[in-house]
């Protein structure tokens, strides 16, 4: 593969991998097995490593996950990143066994709400520095800190994301912690491009992790990601990537393979000339399968939704299908119709409004009725 020209961001070491400062773009993925299922998780880590993963992320939601991580770390030398979500204090338990900690500024809000977010970040910085860990400040469109997003018009999702990133970078720099990267992810490739271009202009020295969140199923998920990555990487922006796809556990390594194809095509000048993805058409968003999925029927449901709604492909309708309670409620708010999936029931939403909860074998007719209603309103 030809060497891609990079912006001169600073180096950040993540275990055996170094990103930034002209180093090769690292490819990441996330395990979709349950973290406490040590045998299955180790098998998936090895599968991802064999496919070429440079960094592998695991979800850590509770003490039992943290205890499982200790056992996992004894069986792998992979570069592990932990995703803490709300329970940031678990960092102290897991940091000795990993190479990177990912926190979401929006999710910090939900835990110990009376405590200033700056104090929570300081806790994470102290833990990371003590344990030789890198960090990622991971900002997603559907989980921005409410204190930040409420300051802006609900149609302006990019400004609160950027301001959140800026203030976290300023705080980290003031603490003397520079071993971090930032991600700004949206399900819309155009917004991903704009967010990362604006961030890179403001903080040109901070490495960026690129990806389209909830990119969905193949082939659309890979196409959406490709469009965003082509537009950014060809401008020197981006130091590490993930292709977030809705896939069964047995096919998780395809995220790495798709990432490799995209980077190789960009390096060899095989890029697209358009940014818009299906403007004015049906857009189906679905989150990547991960260990937080509470019912693996979610993956099959996403495929069923895609097949069911083909008749609406010429209408500008966005349907979001989310696999867990962590991201489901917020990440579906911006869609025309949203489905976030629990263990036994699927919550159907119309924008931010919850319509009801339905069993997996009941949801499709309900969804079709809602789609038909949207089409009728669009036609009038």
GUFILUM-460948 format. One record per residue (C-alpha): residue number from 1; residue in one letter; z, x, y. Coordinates in pm, 1 decimal. Layout:
residues N
+-----+-----+----------+----------+----------+
!   n ! res !        z !        x !        y !
+-----+-----+----------+----------+----------+
! NUM !   A !        Z !        X !        Y !
...
+-----+-----+----------+----------+----------+
This chain:
residues 380
+-----+-----+----------+----------+----------+
!   n ! res !        z !        x !        y !
+-----+-----+----------+----------+----------+
!   1 !   X !      0.0 !      0.0 !      0.0 !
!   2 !   X !    -84.8 !    124.4 !    348.2 !
!   3 !   X !    207.0 !    199.0 !    578.7 !
!   4 !   X !    264.5 !    -77.0 !    834.4 !
!   5 !   X !    334.2 !     21.6 !   1195.3 !
!   6 !   X !    681.3 !    -86.2 !   1297.1 !
!   7 !   X !    872.7 !   -136.7 !   1620.2 !
!   8 !   X !   1130.8 !    137.5 !   1662.8 !
!   9 !   X !   1440.6 !    -57.6 !   1569.0 !
!  10 !   X !   1744.5 !    143.7 !   1468.4 !
!  11 !   X !   1827.7 !    227.5 !   1110.5 !
!  12 !   X !   2060.6 !      4.0 !    912.0 !
!  13 !   X !   2169.7 !    115.9 !    566.9 !
!  14 !   X !   2214.4 !   -151.6 !    299.1 !
!  15 !   X !   2333.8 !     32.2 !     -7.7 !
!  16 !   X !   2041.9 !    239.3 !   -135.2 !
!  17 !   X !   1795.0 !     75.9 !    108.4 !
!  18 !   X !   1745.0 !    163.5 !    474.1 !
!  19 !   X !   1571.7 !    -80.3 !    708.5 !
!  20 !   X !   1451.5 !    -19.6 !   1063.6 !
!  21 !   X !   1328.4 !    296.5 !   1235.4 !
!  22 !   X !    990.9 !    286.4 !   1060.8 !
!  23 !   X !   1127.0 !    253.0 !    707.0 !
!  24 !   X !    929.8 !     32.4 !    462.9 !
!  25 !   X !    984.0 !   -340.6 !    500.9 !
!  26 !   X !   1245.5 !   -450.7 !    245.8 !
!  27 !   X !   1194.9 !   -763.6 !     35.3 !
!  28 !   X !   1486.6 !   -993.8 !    -40.8 !
!  29 !   X !   1564.3 !  -1297.3 !   -254.4 !
!  30 !   X !   1868.6 !  -1506.7 !   -344.1 !
!  31 !   X !   2006.4 !  -1591.6 !   -686.8 !
!  32 !   X !   1981.6 !  -1958.5 !   -778.4 !
!  33 !   X !   2219.9 !  -1934.1 !  -1073.9 !
!  34 !   X !   2584.2 !  -2033.7 !  -1034.3 !
!  35 !   X !   2772.7 !  -1723.6 !   -918.2 !
!  36 !   X !   3052.3 !  -1792.2 !  -1169.0 !
!  37 !   X !   2799.8 !  -1791.1 !  -1455.2 !
!  38 !   X !   2810.4 !  -1415.2 !  -1488.0 !
!  39 !   X !   2566.9 !  -1382.5 !  -1778.1 !
!  40 !   X !   2297.7 !  -1596.4 !  -1613.3 !
!  41 !   X !   2347.4 !  -1435.1 !  -1271.6 !
!  42 !   X !   2322.7 !  -1080.2 !  -1408.1 !
!  43 !   X !   2005.1 !  -1180.1 !  -1593.8 !
!  44 !   X !   1853.3 !  -1316.3 !  -1273.1 !
!  45 !   X !   1957.5 !  -1011.8 !  -1069.5 !
!  46 !   X !   1780.4 !   -789.0 !  -1323.6 !
!  47 !   X !   1472.9 !  -1011.1 !  -1317.2 !
!  48 !   X !   1457.4 !   -990.8 !   -937.2 !
!  49 !   X !   1508.1 !   -613.8 !   -945.8 !
!  50 !   X !   1225.4 !   -574.5 !  -1195.7 !
!  51 !   X !   1000.2 !   -774.3 !   -963.0 !
!  52 !   X !   1085.2 !   -532.6 !   -679.7 !
!  53 !   X !   1371.7 !   -692.8 !   -487.4 !
!  54 !   X !   1538.1 !   -447.2 !   -249.3 !
!  55 !   X !   1833.0 !   -673.6 !   -161.2 !
!  56 !   X !   1966.2 !   -973.6 !   -357.2 !
!  57 !   X !   2185.4 !  -1240.2 !   -198.1 !
!  58 !   X !   2462.5 !  -1434.6 !   -371.8 !
!  59 !   X !   2650.1 !  -1742.8 !   -251.6 !
!  60 !   X !   3028.2 !  -1702.3 !   -232.2 !
!  61 !   X !   3198.3 !  -2031.7 !   -151.0 !
!  62 !   X !   3546.8 !  -1995.6 !   -296.7 !
!  63 !   X !   3801.0 !  -1767.5 !   -462.9 !
!  64 !   X !   3651.0 !  -1819.5 !   -809.0 !
!  65 !   X !   3310.6 !  -1706.2 !   -681.3 !
!  66 !   X !   3478.2 !  -1400.0 !   -530.5 !
!  67 !   X !   3648.8 !  -1319.7 !   -861.4 !
!  68 !   X !   3316.5 !  -1355.8 !  -1042.2 !
!  69 !   X !   3156.9 !  -1117.6 !   -794.2 !
!  70 !   X !   3402.9 !   -845.3 !   -893.5 !
!  71 !   X !   3287.7 !   -875.9 !  -1255.7 !
!  72 !   X !   2921.6 !   -893.4 !  -1151.7 !
!  73 !   X !   2946.8 !   -576.9 !   -945.7 !
!  74 !   X !   3062.0 !   -385.5 !  -1253.5 !
!  75 !   X !   2737.8 !   -473.1 !  -1432.2 !
!  76 !   X !   2476.5 !   -404.7 !  -1164.2 !
!  77 !   X !   2378.7 !   -137.8 !   -914.8 !
!  78 !   X !   2162.5 !   -378.4 !   -714.0 !
!  79 !   X !   2208.3 !   -399.4 !   -337.7 !
!  80 !   X !   2406.1 !   -722.5 !   -306.2 !
!  81 !   X !   2439.1 !   -934.9 !      6.2 !
!  82 !   X !   2697.1 !  -1213.3 !     10.3 !
!  83 !   X !   2645.4 !  -1542.3 !    189.5 !
!  84 !   X !   2984.5 !  -1674.6 !    302.8 !
!  85 !   X !   2897.0 !  -1996.4 !    488.7 !
!  86 !   X !   3212.9 !  -2153.6 !    637.0 !
!  87 !   X !   3482.4 !  -1952.7 !    457.2 !
!  88 !   X !   3445.4 !  -1628.3 !    646.7 !
!  89 !   X !   3786.4 !  -1501.2 !    531.6 !
!  90 !   X !   3649.1 !  -1448.1 !    181.2 !
!  91 !   X !   3477.2 !  -1141.4 !    326.5 !
!  92 !   X !   3797.9 !   -945.9 !    269.1 !
!  93 !   X !   3784.6 !  -1022.9 !   -104.9 !
!  94 !   X !   3415.6 !   -952.8 !   -159.8 !
!  95 !   X !   3331.9 !   -667.3 !     79.1 !
!  96 !   X !   3456.8 !   -389.9 !   -155.3 !
!  97 !   X !   3195.4 !   -499.7 !   -410.9 !
!  98 !   X !   2883.5 !   -556.1 !   -198.1 !
!  99 !   X !   2653.7 !   -378.2 !     43.1 !
! 100 !   X !   2594.3 !   -649.5 !    301.7 !
! 101 !   X !   2765.5 !   -957.9 !    445.1 !
! 102 !   X !   2564.7 !  -1245.9 !    589.2 !
! 103 !   X !   2734.0 !  -1491.1 !    823.4 !
! 104 !   X !   2593.6 !  -1791.1 !   1007.2 !
! 105 !   X !   2728.5 !  -1834.0 !   1364.6 !
! 106 !   X !   2695.4 !  -2210.5 !   1327.3 !
! 107 !   X !   2902.9 !  -2220.8 !   1011.2 !
! 108 !   X !   3180.1 !  -2013.8 !   1168.3 !
! 109 !   X !   3244.6 !  -2320.8 !   1383.9 !
! 110 !   X !   3353.5 !  -2536.7 !   1090.7 !
! 111 !   X !   3642.3 !  -2320.0 !    966.5 !
! 112 !   X !   3962.9 !  -2275.0 !   1169.8 !
! 113 !   X !   3813.8 !  -2464.2 !   1463.7 !
! 114 !   X !   4101.4 !  -2383.5 !   1696.4 !
! 115 !   X !   4031.7 !  -2010.9 !   1665.8 !
! 116 !   X !   3771.1 !  -1854.2 !   1902.0 !
! 117 !   X !   3450.9 !  -1754.0 !   1724.5 !
! 118 !   X !   3488.0 !  -1406.4 !   1873.1 !
! 119 !   X !   3807.3 !  -1353.6 !   1672.8 !
! 120 !   X !   3630.3 !  -1456.9 !   1353.1 !
! 121 !   X !   3347.7 !  -1210.5 !   1418.0 !
! 122 !   X !   3600.9 !   -934.9 !   1487.9 !
! 123 !   X !   3760.3 !  -1005.8 !   1149.5 !
! 124 !   X !   3419.0 !   -970.2 !    981.7 !
! 125 !   X !   3340.7 !   -649.5 !   1173.3 !
! 126 !   X !   3671.0 !   -492.7 !   1072.0 !
! 127 !   X !   3614.1 !   -584.1 !    706.5 !
! 128 !   X !   3252.9 !   -461.5 !    706.0 !
! 129 !   X !   3337.1 !   -131.7 !    876.0 !
! 130 !   X !   3628.1 !    -64.4 !    640.2 !
! 131 !   X !   3414.8 !   -129.8 !    330.7 !
! 132 !   X !   3088.7 !     44.4 !    429.7 !
! 133 !   X !   2897.8 !   -286.8 !    456.3 !
! 134 !   X !   2604.5 !   -386.4 !    669.0 !
! 135 !   X !   2593.1 !   -737.1 !    819.7 !
! 136 !   X !   2332.3 !  -1000.0 !    896.3 !
! 137 !   X !   2373.0 !  -1255.0 !   1172.8 !
! 138 !   X !   2180.1 !  -1542.2 !   1014.1 !
! 139 !   X !   2084.9 !  -1826.6 !   1248.3 !
! 140 !   X !   1912.2 !  -2138.0 !   1109.3 !
! 141 !   X !   1755.6 !  -2425.9 !   1300.8 !
! 142 !   X !   1964.7 !  -2693.8 !   1127.8 !
! 143 !   X !   2305.9 !  -2528.6 !   1156.1 !
! 144 !   X !   2342.3 !  -2401.7 !   1511.5 !
! 145 !   X !   2695.6 !  -2397.3 !   1655.5 !
! 146 !   X !   2744.1 !  -2751.9 !   1796.0 !
! 147 !   X !   2912.5 !  -2606.6 !   2105.0 !
! 148 !   X !   2586.2 !  -2428.9 !   2177.1 !
! 149 !   X !   2328.4 !  -2690.2 !   2072.8 !
! 150 !   X !   2507.3 !  -2970.3 !   2262.0 !
! 151 !   X !   2434.3 !  -2790.6 !   2589.0 !
! 152 !   X !   2061.1 !  -2858.7 !   2554.6 !
! 153 !   X !   1818.2 !  -3142.3 !   2504.2 !
! 154 !   X !   1800.2 !  -3226.9 !   2133.8 !
! 155 !   X !   1426.0 !  -3150.2 !   2139.4 !
! 156 !   X !   1497.0 !  -2791.3 !   2244.5 !
! 157 !   X !   1608.6 !  -2626.6 !   1920.9 !
! 158 !   X !   1497.8 !  -2273.6 !   2005.6 !
! 159 !   X !   1703.4 !  -2198.3 !   2317.9 !
! 160 !   X !   2044.8 !  -2255.8 !   2154.4 !
! 161 !   X !   1937.7 !  -2044.9 !   1856.5 !
! 162 !   X !   1834.5 !  -1757.6 !   2080.1 !
! 163 !   X !   2141.4 !  -1779.5 !   2299.8 !
! 164 !   X !   2362.6 !  -1777.3 !   1992.4 !
! 165 !   X !   2183.6 !  -1465.4 !   1864.7 !
! 166 !   X !   2208.7 !  -1294.2 !   2203.0 !
! 167 !   X !   2581.2 !  -1354.7 !   2245.2 !
! 168 !   X !   2661.2 !  -1238.7 !   1891.7 !
! 169 !   X !   2459.5 !   -921.1 !   1945.2 !
! 170 !   X !   2637.5 !   -853.2 !   2274.3 !
! 171 !   X !   2975.3 !   -900.5 !   2104.5 !
! 172 !   X !   2888.7 !   -676.6 !   1807.8 !
! 173 !   X !   2760.0 !   -405.3 !   2040.0 !
! 174 !   X !   3075.9 !   -426.6 !   2252.3 !
! 175 !   X !   3280.8 !   -368.4 !   1938.2 !
! 176 !   X !   3075.6 !    -60.8 !   1856.3 !
! 177 !   X !   2935.5 !   -218.3 !   1539.0 !
! 178 !   X !   2562.6 !   -148.8 !   1515.5 !
! 179 !   X !   2502.5 !   -173.1 !   1141.4 !
! 180 !   X !   2356.8 !   -521.4 !   1152.7 !
! 181 !   X !   2032.7 !   -715.6 !   1158.7 !
! 182 !   X !   1949.9 !  -1065.7 !   1282.3 !
! 183 !   X !   1749.2 !  -1354.8 !   1140.8 !
! 184 !   X !   1617.7 !  -1657.3 !   1331.1 !
! 185 !   X !   1474.1 !  -1908.6 !   1087.4 !
! 186 !   X !   1307.0 !  -2245.4 !   1122.1 !
! 187 !   X !   1097.5 !  -2454.4 !    883.5 !
! 188 !   X !    815.7 !  -2451.7 !   1141.3 !
! 189 !   X !    615.5 !  -2124.0 !   1129.3 !
! 190 !   X !    522.3 !  -2152.1 !   1496.6 !
! 191 !   X !    887.0 !  -2166.1 !   1599.5 !
! 192 !   X !    969.8 !  -1869.5 !   1374.2 !
! 193 !   X !    700.1 !  -1669.6 !   1549.9 !
! 194 !   X !    818.5 !  -1764.3 !   1899.2 !
! 195 !   X !   1188.3 !  -1713.4 !   1821.9 !
! 196 !   X !   1141.6 !  -1366.3 !   1681.8 !
! 197 !   X !    900.3 !  -1254.5 !   1953.4 !
! 198 !   X !   1146.2 !  -1360.4 !   2222.2 !
! 199 !   X !   1439.1 !  -1196.1 !   2043.1 !
! 200 !   X !   1250.2 !   -869.5 !   1988.3 !
! 201 !   X !   1169.9 !   -855.5 !   2359.0 !
! 202 !   X !   1538.7 !   -895.1 !   2450.6 !
! 203 !   X !   1687.5 !   -673.6 !   2175.7 !
! 204 !   X !   1404.3 !   -440.7 !   2067.9 !
! 205 !   X !   1639.3 !   -204.1 !   1884.2 !
! 206 !   X !   1797.1 !   -463.9 !   1650.6 !
! 207 !   X !   1626.4 !   -495.4 !   1308.6 !
! 208 !   X !   1497.0 !   -841.5 !   1222.1 !
! 209 !   X !   1500.2 !  -1021.4 !    888.3 !
! 210 !   X !   1200.9 !  -1258.4 !    878.6 !
! 211 !   X !   1142.2 !  -1579.1 !    689.8 !
! 212 !   X !   1056.1 !  -1947.9 !    713.3 !
! 213 !   X !   1360.1 !  -2144.6 !    601.3 !
! 214 !   X !   1303.8 !  -2430.1 !    356.9 !
! 215 !   X !    939.7 !  -2325.6 !    327.1 !
! 216 !   X !    909.1 !  -2553.8 !     24.4 !
! 217 !   X !    699.7 !  -2546.3 !   -290.3 !
! 218 !   X !    394.3 !  -2343.4 !   -382.5 !
! 219 !   X !    134.9 !  -2307.1 !   -249.7 !
! 220 !   X !    241.7 !  -2454.2 !     86.8 !
! 221 !   X !    566.7 !  -2256.3 !    107.2 !
! 222 !   X !    386.4 !  -1925.5 !     68.5 !
! 223 !   X !    120.6 !  -2028.2 !    322.7 !
! 224 !   X !    378.9 !  -2125.8 !    585.9 !
! 225 !   X !    563.3 !  -1797.3 !    535.7 !
! 226 !   X !    242.0 !  -1595.8 !    538.8 !
! 227 !   X !    135.1 !  -1741.4 !    872.6 !
! 228 !   X !    466.1 !  -1651.3 !   1038.8 !
! 229 !   X !    489.4 !  -1304.9 !    886.2 !
! 230 !   X !    129.1 !  -1215.5 !    967.8 !
! 231 !   X !    170.4 !  -1302.0 !   1332.7 !
! 232 !   X !    496.0 !  -1105.7 !   1363.9 !
! 233 !   X !    445.7 !   -803.2 !   1140.7 !
! 234 !   X !    104.2 !   -726.8 !   1289.6 !
! 235 !   X !    287.2 !   -697.7 !   1623.6 !
! 236 !   X !    538.8 !   -453.1 !   1476.0 !
! 237 !   X !    816.6 !   -713.0 !   1446.7 !
! 238 !   X !   1022.5 !   -738.3 !   1127.5 !
! 239 !   X !   1212.3 !   -496.3 !    904.4 !
! 240 !   X !   1296.4 !   -710.4 !    600.9 !
! 241 !   X !   1157.6 !  -1039.1 !    466.1 !
! 242 !   X !   1222.6 !  -1328.8 !    232.6 !
! 243 !   X !    982.0 !  -1590.7 !    102.1 !
! 244 !   X !   1209.2 !  -1896.2 !     53.2 !
! 245 !   X !   1055.6 !  -2117.8 !   -215.4 !
! 246 !   X !   1169.6 !  -2422.1 !   -410.7 !
! 247 !   X !   1143.1 !  -2289.0 !   -766.1 !
! 248 !   X !   1312.4 !  -2333.0 !  -1103.9 !
! 249 !   X !   1555.3 !  -2054.9 !  -1198.7 !
! 250 !   X !   1308.9 !  -1907.5 !  -1445.5 !
! 251 !   X !   1049.0 !  -1851.6 !  -1170.0 !
! 252 !   X !   1274.0 !  -1708.8 !   -898.1 !
! 253 !   X !   1100.4 !  -1368.8 !   -909.7 !
! 254 !   X !    789.0 !  -1534.4 !   -763.0 !
! 255 !   X !    957.0 !  -1509.1 !   -420.7 !
! 256 !   X !    939.6 !  -1129.9 !   -453.2 !
! 257 !   X !    582.3 !  -1134.5 !   -583.3 !
! 258 !   X !    466.2 !  -1354.3 !   -294.9 !
! 259 !   X !    640.8 !  -1125.0 !    -47.0 !
! 260 !   X !    463.6 !   -822.6 !   -192.8 !
! 261 !   X !    125.0 !   -996.8 !   -170.3 !
! 262 !   X !    180.1 !  -1089.6 !    192.3 !
! 263 !   X !    283.0 !   -736.7 !    293.4 !
! 264 !   X !     -6.0 !   -581.0 !    103.4 !
! 265 !   X !   -258.2 !   -818.1 !    263.0 !
! 266 !   X !   -120.6 !   -750.1 !    611.5 !
! 267 !   X !   -134.9 !   -374.7 !    551.6 !
! 268 !   X !   -497.4 !   -405.1 !    447.5 !
! 269 !   X !   -603.1 !   -635.7 !    730.4 !
! 270 !   X !   -639.7 !   -948.5 !    518.9 !
! 271 !   X !   -475.2 !  -1191.5 !    761.5 !
! 272 !   X !   -527.0 !  -1547.3 !    882.3 !
! 273 !   X !   -645.7 !  -1620.2 !   1233.6 !
! 274 !   X !   -451.6 !  -1944.5 !   1285.9 !
! 275 !   X !    -87.4 !  -2014.5 !   1361.1 !
! 276 !   X !    -75.1 !  -2393.5 !   1333.5 !
! 277 !   X !      1.3 !  -2522.3 !    985.1 !
! 278 !   X !   -147.4 !  -2865.5 !    909.6 !
! 279 !   X !   -109.5 !  -2996.5 !   1267.2 !
! 280 !   X !    -86.3 !  -3374.8 !   1268.3 !
! 281 !   X !    -49.1 !  -3389.6 !    890.0 !
! 282 !   X !    223.2 !  -3470.8 !    639.9 !
! 283 !   X !    476.7 !  -3187.6 !    627.2 !
! 284 !   X !    716.5 !  -3156.8 !    333.2 !
! 285 !   X !   1011.6 !  -2922.0 !    378.2 !
! 286 !   X !   1235.6 !  -2824.9 !     86.6 !
! 287 !   X !   1504.4 !  -2561.8 !     65.1 !
! 288 !   X !   1487.6 !  -2267.6 !   -173.5 !
! 289 !   X !   1674.5 !  -2321.2 !   -496.1 !
! 290 !   X !   2007.5 !  -2137.6 !   -485.3 !
! 291 !   X !   2346.0 !  -2146.9 !   -655.3 !
! 292 !   X !   2468.8 !  -2418.7 !   -417.1 !
! 293 !   X !   2226.9 !  -2673.8 !   -562.6 !
! 294 !   X !   2453.8 !  -2936.1 !   -720.1 !
! 295 !   X !   2192.9 !  -3090.8 !   -948.8 !
! 296 !   X !   1885.1 !  -2901.5 !  -1062.8 !
! 297 !   X !   1701.6 !  -3235.5 !  -1070.3 !
! 298 !   X !   1657.9 !  -3160.1 !   -697.5 !
! 299 !   X !   1370.0 !  -2923.6 !   -780.6 !
! 300 !   X !   1184.7 !  -3185.7 !   -984.2 !
! 301 !   X !   1258.6 !  -3445.4 !   -716.5 !
! 302 !   X !   1091.7 !  -3226.5 !   -452.0 !
! 303 !   X !    779.3 !  -3212.8 !   -668.5 !
! 304 !   X !    790.7 !  -3590.0 !   -720.5 !
! 305 !   X !    819.1 !  -3648.6 !   -344.8 !
! 306 !   X !    516.8 !  -3426.8 !   -285.0 !
! 307 !   X !    311.0 !  -3618.0 !   -544.2 !
! 308 !   X !    432.9 !  -3961.2 !   -432.2 !
! 309 !   X !    347.0 !  -3908.5 !    -65.5 !
! 310 !   X !     -5.2 !  -3768.6 !   -101.3 !
! 311 !   X !   -142.0 !  -4097.5 !     27.5 !
! 312 !   X !     26.2 !  -4021.9 !    362.2 !
! 313 !   X !   -119.9 !  -3672.4 !    400.7 !
! 314 !   X !   -313.8 !  -3763.6 !    717.0 !
! 315 !   X !     -5.8 !  -3889.2 !    902.7 !
! 316 !   X !    222.6 !  -3672.7 !   1113.2 !
! 317 !   X !    537.6 !  -3730.5 !    908.9 !
! 318 !   X !    798.9 !  -3470.4 !    814.6 !
! 319 !   X !   1004.9 !  -3519.8 !    499.2 !
! 320 !   X !   1290.7 !  -3278.2 !    423.8 !
! 321 !   X !   1447.7 !  -3240.4 !     78.2 !
! 322 !   X !   1770.9 !  -3037.9 !     66.6 !
! 323 !   X !   1961.6 !  -2936.6 !   -244.5 !
! 324 !   X !   2326.7 !  -2913.5 !   -137.0 !
! 325 !   X !   2600.6 !  -3049.6 !     88.9 !
! 326 !   X !   2626.9 !  -2721.3 !    282.6 !
! 327 !   X !   2282.3 !  -2740.0 !    441.9 !
! 328 !   X !   2173.6 !  -3093.8 !    356.8 !
! 329 !   X !   2332.4 !  -3300.9 !    634.0 !
! 330 !   X !   2231.9 !  -3080.8 !    927.6 !
! 331 !   X !   1903.1 !  -2942.5 !    800.9 !
! 332 !   X !   1754.6 !  -3291.7 !    756.9 !
! 333 !   X !   1839.0 !  -3418.0 !   1106.6 !
! 334 !   X !   1511.3 !  -3304.1 !   1262.4 !
! 335 !   X !   1290.5 !  -3461.6 !    994.4 !
! 336 !   X !   1148.2 !  -3814.2 !   1008.8 !
! 337 !   X !   1293.7 !  -3874.1 !    662.9 !
! 338 !   X !   1550.2 !  -3660.4 !    486.8 !
! 339 !   X !   1687.5 !  -3643.3 !    135.2 !
! 340 !   X !   1992.9 !  -3431.2 !     67.3 !
! 341 !   X !   2096.4 !  -3418.3 !   -291.4 !
! 342 !   X !   2445.0 !  -3436.6 !   -435.6 !
! 343 !   X !   2553.9 !  -3412.9 !   -800.2 !
! 344 !   X !   2467.5 !  -3776.6 !   -882.3 !
! 345 !   X !   2328.3 !  -3933.2 !   -567.2 !
! 346 !   X !   2058.3 !  -3858.8 !   -311.0 !
! 347 !   X !   2142.6 !  -3934.8 !     51.5 !
! 348 !   X !   1843.1 !  -4086.6 !    230.9 !
! 349 !   X !   1821.0 !  -4036.0 !    606.8 !
! 350 !   X !   1597.7 !  -4153.0 !    889.7 !
! 351 !   X !   1633.9 !  -3868.5 !   1137.3 !
! 352 !   X !   2008.3 !  -3819.1 !   1188.5 !
! 353 !   X !   2085.8 !  -4173.2 !   1063.7 !
! 354 !   X !   2200.2 !  -4214.9 !    702.2 !
! 355 !   X !   2030.9 !  -4510.7 !    534.0 !
! 356 !   X !   2224.3 !  -4494.7 !    206.7 !
! 357 !   X !   2295.2 !  -4306.0 !   -115.1 !
! 358 !   X !   2084.2 !  -4371.6 !   -424.4 !
! 359 !   X !   2070.5 !  -4246.5 !   -781.3 !
! 360 !   X !   1802.8 !  -3993.2 !   -863.5 !
! 361 !   X !   1603.7 !  -4253.1 !  -1057.2 !
! 362 !   X !   1628.3 !  -4501.7 !   -766.4 !
! 363 !   X !   1537.7 !  -4286.4 !   -467.8 !
! 364 !   X !   1157.4 !  -4270.6 !   -488.6 !
! 365 !   X !   1087.5 !  -4643.0 !   -430.3 !
! 366 !   X !   1332.4 !  -4637.6 !   -138.1 !
! 367 !   X !   1157.5 !  -4333.9 !      7.7 !
! 368 !   X !    814.0 !  -4490.3 !    -34.3 !
! 369 !   X !    929.3 !  -4799.9 !    152.1 !
! 370 !   X !   1047.2 !  -4581.9 !    441.0 !
! 371 !   X !    718.8 !  -4386.2 !    444.2 !
! 372 !   X !    523.1 !  -4711.9 !    454.5 !
! 373 !   X !    735.6 !  -4827.2 !    746.2 !
! 374 !   X !    662.3 !  -4504.9 !    937.0 !
! 375 !   X !    290.3 !  -4536.8 !    868.5 !
! 376 !   X !    293.4 !  -4897.3 !    992.2 !
! 377 !   X !    463.4 !  -4792.0 !   1317.1 !
! 378 !   X !    224.5 !  -4499.5 !   1366.2 !
! 379 !   X !    -73.7 !  -4731.6 !   1320.6 !
! 380 !   X !     54.7 !  -4960.0 !   1594.6 !
+-----+-----+----------+----------+----------+
